[in-house]
Amino acid sequence: MTTTRRGLSLLLVMGLGLVAASCGTADKKQAGDSAGGQVTITVGCEPPKSNPKEREAWEADVATFQKAHPNITVQGKDAFPCINPDTFQAKLAGGTQEDLFYVYYTDVRKIIEKKQAADISQYVGTVGAVKDLRPDVMGVFKANDNTDKTYGLPRNNYNMGLVYNRKLFTQAGLDPANPPKTWDDVRAAAKKIAALGPGYVGFGEYSAGNTGGWHFAAELYARGGSMVSNDGKTAAFNSDAGKAVLENLKRMRWDDNSMGSKQLLQWADLMRMMGGGKLGMMIGAPDVVQSVNNDFKGKFDDYGVTAVPESGGQSSLSGGDGYMFNPKASPEKIKAGLQWLEFHELTPGKGQFDYARAKAQGRPVGLPIPDLYGESAPGQQINALRKQYATVPVDNFTPYVEAQGKITNKLEPPKAQELYAVLDVAMSAVLTRKDADVGKLLADAESKANKILAKNT
């Protein structure tokens, strides 16, 4: 969802050191260097001065890059948040965005359709890392018209998993090294955790503020379902998979009594419960653990992450961000910008993947994001570096990492926030009313969703 995705991106920028990297080397010169003449590129999402460690790393990387490429000047644009929704669309419409502008995955398709980004297909081959990037990640920046044109490069990628309290698993007689793989496993584990005593909640779920619909989508994708049709014009969630999502939650809430009596929860509620040590499991990306540790009094050692249940061979709701190019950018700027992105966003051991520096700065190292390369050679190298310089228990994320090769990332649907608001009603109903009619709830939501999707599609 947009609000939470923005929060995740900011946490990653501030807390995980996703400030720089690339799959080239700082001293490797490519086709833009010999063009003659100076090139200045403006780059969005420079860490703000209020985040001194990230800013220090950014400035050091700019200096290193410019020394290796003396004809290129990188001018970072300090913005916090990196995307201001009040001005972003206006900048795109007016063509006043940076030469390399920061985007969320969910905005990419519309930007391409409106021709608000440059086609970089003829230049992107100079970036050696491209061949090793996850196809589903690189596909985010390709045109959906069978032309295979490319319009940007990724910086961050993650998908939803199951976050769980390892300490509570042990207390409940469960094996934290063998977390649930199916929803039946989740139900069984949740009952044991809830049985620990008053106030313990086995599994927590959202159902308000659009977060319920967001998690409905995550659980639907994991079951092989879709939120909308392939053309994006009609709702597709009123399906066997959609019914299974709601029926399962209804059984856990009312038959198992493993979800607690307090419902209508939003983002901070589950984070607070997880940090308080009495919530066993929740759906979330690995950076949930970062936020629980930093902002909700939790401890890294107490938490683990595995794949979202029943995700083997299925899809997981994913998110991320990256950079696209201003359509007014000259070929020289595009070539220079690609060199910067290769250095700054895609190289193991450099930039955002410079874990030695991150550790020395006292920043957390070891969470399995961003996952740009999967099991390819750069991905293996990055995982090895994470382990080498880890400041958090990387083994707690092993189940999540090992499952990635079987999971396909799937982005949020069009008009996500509006659809999520509609599905909040269904999610809240099954968690607050024992007699909730799943079939009717989904039929009503489908009717409303189709009206939303029919507008300007």
ZALO-80619 format. One record per residue (C-alpha): residue number from 1; residue in one letter; x, z, y. Coordinates in Angstrom, 3 decimals. Each point is the difference from the previous one (the first is absolute). Example, Ala and Ser with C-alpha at 12.3 -4.5 7.8 and 13.67 -1.06 7.14 Angstrom:
2
{pt 1, 'A', {12.300, 7.800, -4.500}}
{pt 2, 'S', {1.370, -0.660, 3.440}}
end
This chain:
457
{pt 1, 'M', {0.000, 0.000, 0.000}}
{pt 2, 'T', {1.196, -0.687, 3.519}}
{pt 3, 'T', {0.225, 3.597, 1.248}}
{pt 4, 'T', {1.749, 1.310, -3.066}}
{pt 5, 'R', {2.114, -3.094, -0.404}}
{pt 6, 'R', {1.188, 0.482, 3.575}}
{pt 7, 'G', {0.792, 3.615, -0.834}}
{pt 8, 'L', {1.882, -1.055, -3.114}}
{pt 9, 'S', {2.023, -2.554, 1.923}}
{pt 10, 'L', {0.896, 2.527, 2.679}}
{pt 11, 'L', {1.007, 2.577, -2.591}}
{pt 12, 'L', {2.200, -2.590, -1.624}}
{pt 13, 'V', {1.561, -0.913, 3.348}}
{pt 14, 'M', {0.570, 3.627, 0.958}}
{pt 15, 'G', {0.567, 1.737, -3.289}}
{pt 16, 'L', {1.276, -2.414, -2.578}}
{pt 17, 'G', {2.550, -1.920, 2.014}}
{pt 18, 'L', {-1.601, -3.385, -0.304}}
{pt 19, 'V', {1.816, -1.078, 3.069}}
{pt 20, 'A', {2.437, -2.587, -1.184}}
{pt 21, 'A', {1.241, -2.174, -2.826}}
{pt 22, 'S', {0.499, -3.386, -1.587}}
{pt 23, 'C', {1.321, -1.956, -2.906}}
{pt 24, 'G', {2.935, -1.593, 1.765}}
{pt 25, 'T', {3.100, 1.710, 1.275}}
{pt 26, 'A', {0.926, 0.836, 3.546}}
{pt 27, 'D', {3.117, -2.129, -0.160}}
{pt 28, 'K', {-1.658, -3.020, -1.602}}
{pt 29, 'K', {-0.583, -2.767, 2.521}}
{pt 30, 'Q', {-2.752, -2.529, -0.581}}
{pt 31, 'A', {-1.380, -3.136, 1.533}}
{pt 32, 'G', {-1.040, 1.466, 3.372}}
{pt 33, 'D', {3.482, 1.184, 0.945}}
{pt 34, 'S', {1.592, -3.378, 0.444}}
{pt 35, 'A', {-2.764, -1.420, 2.163}}
{pt 36, 'G', {2.055, 0.741, 3.116}}
{pt 37, 'G', {-1.282, 1.927, 2.972}}
{pt 38, 'Q', {-1.527, 3.428, 0.219}}
{pt 39, 'V', {-3.347, 0.921, -1.520}}
{pt 40, 'T', {-2.001, 3.068, 0.978}}
{pt 41, 'I', {-2.824, 1.201, -2.239}}
{pt 42, 'T', {-2.543, 2.686, 0.746}}
{pt 43, 'V', {-1.045, 2.117, -2.988}}
{pt 44, 'G', {-3.033, 2.268, -0.235}}
{pt 45, 'C', {-0.201, 3.495, -1.476}}
{pt 46, 'E', {3.291, 1.391, 1.232}}
{pt 47, 'P', {-0.127, 3.748, -0.764}}
{pt 48, 'P', {-0.895, 1.998, 3.121}}
{pt 49, 'K', {2.440, 2.389, 1.655}}
{pt 50, 'S', {-2.285, 2.821, -1.080}}
{pt 51, 'N', {1.240, -0.727, -3.539}}
{pt 52, 'P', {3.740, 0.418, 0.674}}
{pt 53, 'K', {1.340, -0.379, -3.544}}
{pt 54, 'E', {-1.847, -3.257, -0.595}}
{pt 55, 'R', {0.955, -1.268, 3.446}}
{pt 56, 'E', {3.658, 0.840, -0.611}}
{pt 57, 'A', {-0.080, -1.929, -3.274}}
{pt 58, 'W', {-1.679, -2.988, 1.645}}
{pt 59, 'E', {2.540, -0.162, 2.833}}
{pt 60, 'A', {2.886, 0.261, -2.453}}
{pt 61, 'D', {-1.444, -2.876, -2.008}}
{pt 62, 'V', {-0.463, -2.132, 3.100}}
{pt 63, 'A', {3.640, 0.587, 0.932}}
{pt 64, 'T', {1.203, -0.885, -3.496}}
{pt 65, 'F', {-2.124, -3.138, -0.122}}
{pt 66, 'Q', {1.033, -1.223, 3.434}}
{pt 67, 'K', {3.661, 0.516, -0.825}}
{pt 68, 'A', {-0.418, -2.240, -3.036}}
{pt 69, 'H', {-2.138, -2.488, 1.963}}
{pt 70, 'P', {1.453, -0.019, 3.529}}
{pt 71, 'N', {-2.264, -2.818, 1.168}}
{pt 72, 'I', {-3.177, 2.023, -0.759}}
{pt 73, 'T', {-1.367, 2.796, 2.174}}
{pt 74, 'V', {-2.700, 2.231, -1.488}}
{pt 75, 'Q', {-2.352, 1.638, 2.486}}
{pt 76, 'G', {-2.188, 2.599, -1.669}}
{pt 77, 'K', {-3.396, 0.770, 1.453}}
{pt 78, 'D', {-0.651, 3.729, -0.123}}
{pt 79, 'A', {-3.638, 0.617, -0.890}}
{pt 80, 'F', {-1.801, 2.916, -1.548}}
{pt 81, 'P', {-2.166, -0.703, -1.858}}
{pt 82, 'C', {1.536, -3.336, -0.945}}
{pt 83, 'I', {-3.408, -1.655, 0.330}}
{pt 84, 'N', {-2.351, 1.020, 2.781}}
{pt 85, 'P', {-3.435, -1.257, -1.063}}
{pt 86, 'D', {-1.097, -0.062, 3.640}}
{pt 87, 'T', {2.600, -2.619, 0.938}}
{pt 88, 'F', {1.129, -1.657, -3.250}}
{pt 89, 'Q', {-2.707, -2.662, -0.185}}
{pt 90, 'A', {0.348, -0.795, 3.689}}
{pt 91, 'K', {3.747, -0.514, -0.387}}
{pt 92, 'L', {-0.581, -2.319, -2.949}}
{pt 93, 'A', {-2.607, -1.997, 1.889}}
{pt 94, 'G', {2.277, -0.341, 3.017}}
{pt 95, 'G', {3.162, -0.694, -1.972}}
{pt 96, 'T', {1.771, 2.931, 1.652}}
{pt 97, 'Q', {1.040, 1.790, -3.179}}
{pt 98, 'E', {3.708, 0.456, -0.787}}
{pt 99, 'D', {2.025, -2.814, -1.545}}
{pt 100, 'L', {-0.132, 2.069, -3.213}}
{pt 101, 'F', {-3.213, 1.978, 0.083}}
{pt 102, 'Y', {-1.024, 2.794, -2.349}}
{pt 103, 'V', {-3.149, -0.428, -2.115}}
{pt 104, 'Y', {-2.008, 1.804, -2.633}}
{pt 105, 'Y', {-0.667, -2.001, -3.142}}
{pt 106, 'T', {-3.717, 0.019, 0.690}}
{pt 107, 'D', {0.451, -1.849, 3.299}}
{pt 108, 'V', {2.177, -2.789, -1.379}}
{pt 109, 'R', {-2.710, -2.295, -1.362}}
{pt 110, 'K', {-1.949, -0.086, 3.261}}
{pt 111, 'I', {3.176, -0.553, 2.033}}
{pt 112, 'I', {0.892, -3.012, -2.154}}
{pt 113, 'E', {-3.505, -1.430, 0.224}}
{pt 114, 'K', {0.021, 0.306, 3.801}}
{pt 115, 'K', {3.470, -1.588, 0.203}}
{pt 116, 'Q', {1.370, 3.059, 1.791}}
{pt 117, 'A', {3.280, -0.008, -1.965}}
{pt 118, 'A', {2.692, -2.591, -0.546}}
{pt 119, 'D', {0.390, -1.894, -3.257}}
{pt 120, 'I', {3.489, 1.003, -1.175}}
{pt 121, 'S', {-0.032, -1.939, -3.277}}
{pt 122, 'Q', {2.874, -2.323, 0.884}}
{pt 123, 'Y', {2.246, 2.930, 0.930}}
{pt 124, 'V', {-0.889, 2.782, -2.434}}
{pt 125, 'G', {2.134, -1.507, -2.761}}
{pt 126, 'T', {3.083, 1.287, 1.836}}
{pt 127, 'V', {-1.093, 3.550, -0.927}}
{pt 128, 'G', {1.507, 0.599, -3.411}}
{pt 129, 'A', {-2.236, 2.974, -0.684}}
{pt 130, 'V', {-3.183, -2.065, -0.072}}
{pt 131, 'K', {0.480, -1.154, -3.587}}
{pt 132, 'D', {0.112, 3.603, -1.229}}
{pt 133, 'L', {-2.977, 1.401, 1.923}}
{pt 134, 'R', {-3.109, 0.908, -1.966}}
{pt 135, 'P', {-2.212, -3.118, -0.080}}
{pt 136, 'D', {-3.078, 2.020, 0.987}}
{pt 137, 'V', {1.900, 1.410, 2.989}}
{pt 138, 'M', {1.368, -3.325, 1.175}}
{pt 139, 'G', {-3.403, -1.530, -0.578}}
{pt 140, 'V', {-1.437, 2.140, 2.776}}
{pt 141, 'F', {1.841, -2.160, 2.533}}
{pt 142, 'K', {-0.938, -3.375, -1.473}}
{pt 143, 'A', {-2.839, -2.250, 1.093}}
{pt 144, 'N', {-3.050, 0.029, -2.238}}
{pt 145, 'D', {-0.369, -3.789, 0.050}}
{pt 146, 'N', {2.194, -1.203, -2.890}}
{pt 147, 'T', {2.747, -1.047, 2.421}}
{pt 148, 'D', {2.258, 2.946, -0.875}}
{pt 149, 'K', {0.978, 0.350, 3.653}}
{pt 150, 'T', {1.668, 3.279, 0.948}}
{pt 151, 'Y', {-0.688, 1.950, 3.185}}
{pt 152, 'G', {1.912, 3.263, -0.286}}
{pt 153, 'L', {2.004, 2.484, -2.048}}
{pt 154, 'P', {-0.863, 3.491, -1.300}}
{pt 155, 'R', {1.501, 3.294, 1.056}}
{pt 156, 'N', {-2.095, 2.490, -1.929}}
{pt 157, 'N', {-2.171, -0.162, -3.095}}
{pt 158, 'Y', {-1.820, 2.660, -1.989}}
{pt 159, 'N', {-3.024, 0.376, -2.225}}
{pt 160, 'M', {-2.313, 2.816, -0.908}}
{pt 161, 'G', {0.774, 2.369, -2.861}}
{pt 162, 'L', {-1.100, 3.388, -1.277}}
{pt 163, 'V', {1.616, 2.919, 1.821}}
{pt 164, 'Y', {0.024, 3.198, -2.024}}
{pt 165, 'N', {1.164, 3.590, 0.237}}
{pt 166, 'R', {2.641, 0.464, -2.690}}
{pt 167, 'K', {-0.049, 3.774, 0.420}}
{pt 168, 'L', {-3.743, 0.147, -0.728}}
{pt 169, 'F', {0.445, -2.306, -2.979}}
{pt 170, 'T', {2.427, 2.487, -1.506}}
{pt 171, 'Q', {-2.301, 2.937, 0.755}}
{pt 172, 'A', {-2.889, -1.814, -1.684}}
{pt 173, 'G', {2.022, -0.782, -3.131}}
{pt 174, 'L', {0.451, -3.678, 0.896}}
{pt 175, 'D', {3.253, -1.953, -0.155}}
{pt 176, 'P', {1.049, -1.036, 3.541}}
{pt 177, 'A', {2.371, -2.581, -1.486}}
{pt 178, 'N', {-2.961, -1.690, -1.718}}
{pt 179, 'P', {-2.663, -0.388, 2.715}}
{pt 180, 'P', {-3.432, -1.600, -0.576}}
{pt 181, 'K', {-0.116, -3.704, -0.764}}
{pt 182, 'T', {-3.761, -0.508, -0.226}}
{pt 183, 'W', {-3.052, 1.483, 1.686}}
{pt 184, 'D', {-0.797, 1.834, -3.219}}
{pt 185, 'D', {3.413, 1.635, 0.290}}
{pt 186, 'V', {-0.737, 0.877, 3.625}}
{pt 187, 'R', {-3.315, 1.589, -0.949}}
{pt 188, 'A', {1.597, 2.099, -2.728}}
{pt 189, 'A', {2.839, 1.149, 2.257}}
{pt 190, 'A', {-2.355, 0.742, 2.887}}
{pt 191, 'K', {-2.152, 2.275, -2.164}}
{pt 192, 'K', {3.024, 2.009, -1.082}}
{pt 193, 'I', {1.239, 0.413, 3.557}}
{pt 194, 'A', {-3.428, 0.983, 1.320}}
{pt 195, 'A', {-0.163, 2.613, -2.770}}
{pt 196, 'L', {3.012, 1.812, 1.490}}
{pt 197, 'G', {-2.380, 1.979, 2.188}}
{pt 198, 'P', {-2.046, 0.084, 3.213}}
{pt 199, 'G', {1.169, -2.417, 2.671}}
{pt 200, 'Y', {1.872, -2.315, -2.359}}
{pt 201, 'V', {-1.074, -3.647, 0.159}}
{pt 202, 'G', {1.031, -2.351, -2.761}}
{pt 203, 'F', {-0.533, -3.291, 1.824}}
{pt 204, 'G', {-0.794, -0.534, 3.673}}
{pt 205, 'E', {-1.671, -2.998, 1.566}}
{pt 206, 'Y', {-0.906, -1.289, 3.447}}
{pt 207, 'S', {-3.527, -0.890, 1.078}}
{pt 208, 'A', {-0.099, -0.068, 3.820}}
{pt 209, 'G', {1.603, -1.657, 3.009}}
{pt 210, 'N', {0.444, -3.303, -1.894}}
{pt 211, 'T', {2.437, 1.712, -2.378}}
{pt 212, 'G', {-2.566, 0.068, -2.811}}
{pt 213, 'G', {-0.427, -3.744, 0.072}}
{pt 214, 'W', {3.764, -0.407, 0.178}}
{pt 215, 'H', {0.501, 1.977, -3.205}}
{pt 216, 'F', {-2.953, -1.727, -1.634}}
{pt 217, 'A', {1.915, -3.260, 0.516}}
{pt 218, 'A', {3.166, 1.507, -1.487}}
{pt 219, 'E', {-1.795, 1.183, -3.129}}
{pt 220, 'L', {-1.954, -3.253, -0.263}}
{pt 221, 'Y', {3.177, -2.107, 0.075}}
{pt 222, 'A', {1.585, 2.179, -2.668}}
{pt 223, 'R', {-2.965, -0.749, -2.258}}
{pt 224, 'G', {0.409, -3.731, 0.534}}
{pt 225, 'G', {-2.776, -0.362, 2.578}}
{pt 226, 'S', {-0.109, -1.648, 3.418}}
{pt 227, 'M', {-1.534, 1.007, 3.285}}
{pt 228, 'V', {-0.955, -3.542, 1.031}}
{pt 229, 'S', {-0.300, -3.472, -1.487}}
{pt 230, 'N', {3.023, -2.284, -0.065}}
{pt 231, 'D', {-1.127, -1.716, 3.183}}
{pt 232, 'G', {-0.612, 3.344, 1.699}}
{pt 233, 'K', {-3.571, -0.867, 0.900}}
{pt 234, 'T', {-1.982, 2.310, -2.300}}
{pt 235, 'A', {0.378, 3.488, -1.450}}
{pt 236, 'A', {1.203, 0.282, -3.595}}
{pt 237, 'F', {0.129, 3.767, -0.523}}
{pt 238, 'N', {-3.498, 0.340, -1.500}}
{pt 239, 'S', {1.482, -0.622, -3.427}}
{pt 240, 'D', {0.718, 1.829, -3.230}}
{pt 241, 'A', {3.310, 1.131, 1.491}}
{pt 242, 'G', {-1.716, 1.256, 3.157}}
{pt 243, 'K', {-2.600, 1.896, -2.007}}
{pt 244, 'A', {2.764, 1.524, -2.133}}
{pt 245, 'V', {1.740, 1.367, 3.112}}
{pt 246, 'L', {-3.096, 1.837, 1.209}}
{pt 247, 'E', {-1.208, 1.102, -3.427}}
{pt 248, 'N', {3.387, 1.492, -0.781}}
{pt 249, 'L', {0.104, 1.985, 3.246}}
{pt 250, 'K', {-3.556, 1.151, -0.518}}
{pt 251, 'R', {0.826, 1.310, -3.480}}
{pt 252, 'M', {3.132, 1.771, 1.233}}
{pt 253, 'R', {-1.920, 1.602, 2.871}}
{pt 254, 'W', {-3.143, 1.110, -1.838}}
{pt 255, 'D', {0.679, 0.025, -3.758}}
{pt 256, 'D', {3.594, 1.234, 0.105}}
{pt 257, 'N', {-0.171, 2.008, 3.234}}
{pt 258, 'S', {3.637, -0.915, 0.571}}
{pt 259, 'M', {-0.211, -1.336, 3.576}}
{pt 260, 'G', {-1.035, 3.109, 1.880}}
{pt 261, 'S', {-3.186, 0.578, 1.960}}
{pt 262, 'K', {1.369, -0.969, 3.414}}
{pt 263, 'Q', {-0.496, -3.713, 0.564}}
{pt 264, 'L', {-0.199, -2.537, 2.867}}
{pt 265, 'L', {3.775, 0.243, 0.170}}
{pt 266, 'Q', {2.203, -2.120, 2.255}}
{pt 267, 'W', {3.724, -0.774, 0.069}}
{pt 268, 'A', {1.413, 3.330, 1.215}}
{pt 269, 'D', {-2.279, 2.036, -2.294}}
{pt 270, 'L', {1.601, -1.119, -3.257}}
{pt 271, 'M', {3.467, 0.170, 1.516}}
{pt 272, 'R', {-0.646, 3.585, 1.013}}
{pt 273, 'M', {-1.378, 0.850, -3.439}}
{pt 274, 'M', {2.997, -1.585, -1.720}}
{pt 275, 'G', {2.402, 1.851, 2.290}}
{pt 276, 'G', {-1.870, 3.257, -0.677}}
{pt 277, 'G', {0.836, -0.240, -3.692}}
{pt 278, 'K', {-3.494, 0.026, -1.482}}
{pt 279, 'L', {-0.743, -3.722, -0.321}}
{pt 280, 'G', {1.142, -1.633, -3.209}}
{pt 281, 'M', {-0.327, -3.736, 0.645}}
{pt 282, 'M', {-0.976, -2.606, 2.586}}
{pt 283, 'I', {0.345, -3.732, 0.473}}
{pt 284, 'G', {2.803, -0.858, 2.437}}
{pt 285, 'A', {3.242, -1.866, 0.625}}
{pt 286, 'P', {3.351, 1.783, -0.508}}
{pt 287, 'D', {0.304, 0.809, 3.684}}
{pt 288, 'V', {-2.866, 2.460, -0.417}}
{pt 289, 'V', {2.647, 2.323, -1.405}}
{pt 290, 'Q', {2.076, -0.529, 3.142}}
{pt 291, 'S', {-2.911, 0.961, 2.219}}
{pt 292, 'V', {-1.000, 2.994, -2.142}}
{pt 293, 'N', {3.596, 1.258, 0.179}}
{pt 294, 'N', {0.470, -0.613, 3.718}}
{pt 295, 'D', {-3.399, 0.834, 1.429}}
{pt 296, 'F', {-2.012, 2.028, -2.514}}
{pt 297, 'K', {2.451, 2.633, -1.267}}
{pt 298, 'G', {0.577, -1.541, -3.405}}
{pt 299, 'K', {3.327, -0.333, -1.829}}
{pt 300, 'F', {1.430, -3.254, -1.348}}
{pt 301, 'D', {0.878, 1.657, -3.311}}
{pt 302, 'D', {-3.640, 0.807, -0.758}}
{pt 303, 'Y', {-1.377, -3.547, 0.042}}
{pt 304, 'G', {0.201, -3.167, -2.031}}
{pt 305, 'V', {-1.477, -3.489, 0.237}}
{pt 306, 'T', {-1.067, -2.345, -2.754}}
{pt 307, 'A', {-1.871, -3.298, -0.079}}
{pt 308, 'V', {-3.668, -0.006, 0.920}}
{pt 309, 'P', {-1.987, 0.605, -3.237}}
{pt 310, 'E', {-0.804, -3.013, -2.168}}
{pt 311, 'S', {2.252, -2.206, 2.104}}
{pt 312, 'G', {2.030, -1.500, -2.827}}
{pt 313, 'G', {-0.390, -3.740, 0.348}}
{pt 314, 'Q', {-2.478, 0.517, 2.829}}
{pt 315, 'S', {0.405, 0.220, 3.756}}
{pt 316, 'S', {0.750, 2.751, 2.462}}
{pt 317, 'L', {-1.150, 0.189, 3.599}}
{pt 318, 'S', {3.111, -0.718, 2.000}}
{pt 319, 'G', {1.204, 0.041, 3.546}}
{pt 320, 'G', {3.074, -0.600, 2.027}}
{pt 321, 'D', {1.416, -1.645, 3.053}}
{pt 322, 'G', {2.521, -2.555, 1.095}}
{pt 323, 'Y', {0.910, -2.463, 2.719}}
{pt 324, 'M', {-1.338, -3.344, 1.129}}
{pt 325, 'F', {1.319, -2.324, 2.702}}
{pt 326, 'N', {-1.521, -0.899, 3.335}}
{pt 327, 'P', {-1.239, -3.614, -0.212}}
{pt 328, 'K', {1.865, -0.674, 3.265}}
{pt 329, 'A', {3.327, 1.058, -1.545}}
{pt 330, 'S', {2.628, -2.741, -0.048}}
{pt 331, 'P', {1.721, -1.047, -3.237}}
{pt 332, 'E', {3.089, 1.876, 1.213}}
{pt 333, 'K', {-1.988, 3.197, 0.439}}
{pt 334, 'I', {-1.616, -0.377, -3.421}}
{pt 335, 'K', {3.368, -0.516, -1.693}}
{pt 336, 'A', {1.490, 2.971, 1.830}}
{pt 337, 'G', {-3.042, 2.111, -0.776}}
{pt 338, 'L', {0.241, -0.782, -3.697}}
{pt 339, 'Q', {3.643, 1.048, 0.012}}
{pt 340, 'W', {-0.994, 3.297, 1.621}}
{pt 341, 'L', {-2.806, 0.626, -2.495}}
{pt 342, 'E', {2.259, -0.813, -2.927}}
{pt 343, 'F', {2.528, 2.501, 1.255}}
{pt 344, 'H', {-2.414, 2.618, 1.257}}
{pt 345, 'E', {-2.853, 0.026, -2.497}}
{pt 346, 'L', {1.126, -1.477, -3.291}}
{pt 347, 'T', {3.548, 1.005, -1.003}}
{pt 348, 'P', {0.648, 2.768, -2.573}}
{pt 349, 'G', {2.236, 2.614, 1.598}}
{pt 350, 'K', {-0.543, -1.296, 3.521}}
{pt 351, 'G', {-2.519, 0.720, 2.741}}
{pt 352, 'Q', {-3.136, 1.604, -1.352}}
{pt 353, 'F', {1.685, 0.231, -3.392}}
{pt 354, 'D', {3.111, 1.736, 1.363}}
{pt 355, 'Y', {-0.745, 3.165, -1.927}}
{pt 356, 'A', {3.486, 1.428, 0.499}}
{pt 357, 'R', {-0.654, 0.075, 3.736}}
{pt 358, 'A', {-3.536, 1.318, -0.425}}
{pt 359, 'K', {1.266, 2.878, -2.114}}
{pt 360, 'A', {2.746, 0.783, 2.512}}
{pt 361, 'Q', {-2.640, 0.092, 2.749}}
{pt 362, 'G', {-2.083, 2.463, -1.998}}
{pt 363, 'R', {-2.845, -2.431, -0.700}}
{pt 364, 'P', {-1.865, -0.023, -3.336}}
{pt 365, 'V', {1.362, -2.431, -2.589}}
{pt 366, 'G', {-1.508, -0.777, -3.373}}
{pt 367, 'L', {-3.631, -1.049, 0.400}}
{pt 368, 'P', {-0.640, -3.327, -1.786}}
{pt 369, 'I', {-1.051, -1.928, 3.085}}
{pt 370, 'P', {0.292, -2.584, 1.328}}
{pt 371, 'D', {-0.252, -2.013, -3.207}}
{pt 372, 'L', {0.949, -3.491, 1.097}}
{pt 373, 'Y', {1.890, -1.237, -3.036}}
{pt 374, 'G', {-1.632, 1.449, -3.102}}
{pt 375, 'E', {2.339, -0.186, -2.982}}
{pt 376, 'S', {2.275, -2.727, 1.384}}
{pt 377, 'A', {3.702, 0.692, 0.522}}
{pt 378, 'P', {-0.361, 1.161, 3.641}}
{pt 379, 'G', {-2.855, 2.277, -1.037}}
{pt 380, 'Q', {2.148, 1.596, -2.694}}
{pt 381, 'Q', {2.848, 0.418, 2.470}}
{pt 382, 'I', {-2.296, 1.689, 2.525}}
{pt 383, 'N', {-1.379, 2.382, -2.634}}
{pt 384, 'A', {3.549, 0.902, -1.041}}
{pt 385, 'L', {0.908, 0.749, 3.612}}
{pt 386, 'R', {-3.103, 2.151, 0.381}}
{pt 387, 'K', {1.073, 2.070, -2.973}}
{pt 388, 'Q', {3.598, 0.204, 1.174}}
{pt 389, 'Y', {-0.910, 1.364, 3.440}}
{pt 390, 'A', {-3.272, 1.728, -0.880}}
{pt 391, 'T', {-1.095, 3.050, 1.939}}
{pt 392, 'V', {-3.367, 0.173, -1.794}}
{pt 393, 'P', {-0.600, 0.129, -3.787}}
{pt 394, 'V', {-0.087, -3.709, -0.881}}
{pt 395, 'D', {-0.925, 0.702, -3.618}}
{pt 396, 'N', {-3.386, 1.217, 1.241}}
{pt 397, 'F', {-0.794, -3.591, 0.950}}
{pt 398, 'T', {1.279, -1.638, -3.194}}
{pt 399, 'P', {-3.489, -0.632, -1.468}}
{pt 400, 'Y', {-0.988, -1.852, 3.171}}
{pt 401, 'V', {3.191, -2.071, 0.068}}
{pt 402, 'E', {-0.158, -0.922, -3.681}}
{pt 403, 'A', {-3.579, -1.263, 0.325}}
{pt 404, 'Q', {0.686, -2.401, 2.857}}
{pt 405, 'G', {0.969, -2.904, -2.225}}
{pt 406, 'K', {-3.536, -0.040, -1.435}}
{pt 407, 'I', {-1.867, 0.275, 3.281}}
{pt 408, 'T', {-1.031, -2.726, 2.427}}
{pt 409, 'N', {-0.400, 0.979, 3.620}}
{pt 410, 'K', {-3.400, -0.755, 1.478}}
{pt 411, 'L', {-0.704, 0.224, 3.720}}
{pt 412, 'E', {-2.946, 1.532, 1.749}}
{pt 413, 'P', {-3.076, -2.232, 0.359}}
{pt 414, 'P', {-0.999, -1.774, 3.196}}
{pt 415, 'K', {-1.896, 2.219, 2.435}}
{pt 416, 'A', {1.325, 2.931, -1.978}}
{pt 417, 'Q', {-1.016, 2.767, 2.353}}
{pt 418, 'E', {-3.593, -1.190, 0.212}}
{pt 419, 'L', {-0.235, -0.301, -3.777}}
{pt 420, 'Y', {1.596, 3.407, -0.474}}
{pt 421, 'A', {-2.566, 1.564, 2.316}}
{pt 422, 'V', {-2.787, -1.485, -2.120}}
{pt 423, 'L', {1.545, 1.305, -3.212}}
{pt 424, 'D', {0.536, 3.469, 1.452}}
{pt 425, 'V', {-3.757, 0.372, -0.490}}
{pt 426, 'A', {0.236, -0.699, -3.725}}
{pt 427, 'M', {3.060, 2.200, -0.468}}
{pt 428, 'S', {-1.509, 2.939, 1.870}}
{pt 429, 'A', {-3.292, -0.363, -1.868}}
{pt 430, 'V', {1.483, 0.342, -3.493}}
{pt 431, 'L', {2.080, 2.982, 1.115}}
{pt 432, 'T', {-2.803, 1.870, 1.768}}
{pt 433, 'R', {-3.130, -0.954, -1.982}}
{pt 434, 'K', {-0.269, 0.596, -3.719}}
{pt 435, 'D', {-2.881, -2.473, -0.237}}
{pt 436, 'A', {1.778, -2.820, 1.864}}
{pt 437, 'D', {-0.960, -3.440, -1.339}}
{pt 438, 'V', {3.234, -1.974, -0.335}}
{pt 439, 'G', {-1.760, -3.337, -0.490}}
{pt 440, 'K', {-2.126, 0.376, 3.113}}
{pt 441, 'L', {2.911, 1.263, 2.070}}
{pt 442, 'L', {2.106, -3.039, -0.839}}
{pt 443, 'A', {-2.894, -2.415, 0.503}}
{pt 444, 'D', {-0.676, 1.442, 3.452}}
{pt 445, 'A', {3.710, -0.122, 0.853}}
{pt 446, 'E', {0.222, -3.604, -1.222}}
{pt 447, 'S', {-2.883, -1.066, 2.245}}
{pt 448, 'K', {1.603, 1.596, 3.060}}
{pt 449, 'A', {3.429, -1.350, -0.874}}
{pt 450, 'N', {-1.283, -3.564, -0.324}}
{pt 451, 'K', {-1.453, 0.185, 3.499}}
{pt 452, 'I', {3.349, 1.209, 1.310}}
{pt 453, 'L', {1.927, -2.741, -1.783}}
{pt 454, 'A', {-2.434, -2.675, 1.193}}
{pt 455, 'K', {1.005, 0.657, 3.588}}
{pt 456, 'N', {2.709, -2.369, 1.239}}
{pt 457, 'T', {1.197, -0.957, -3.480}}
end
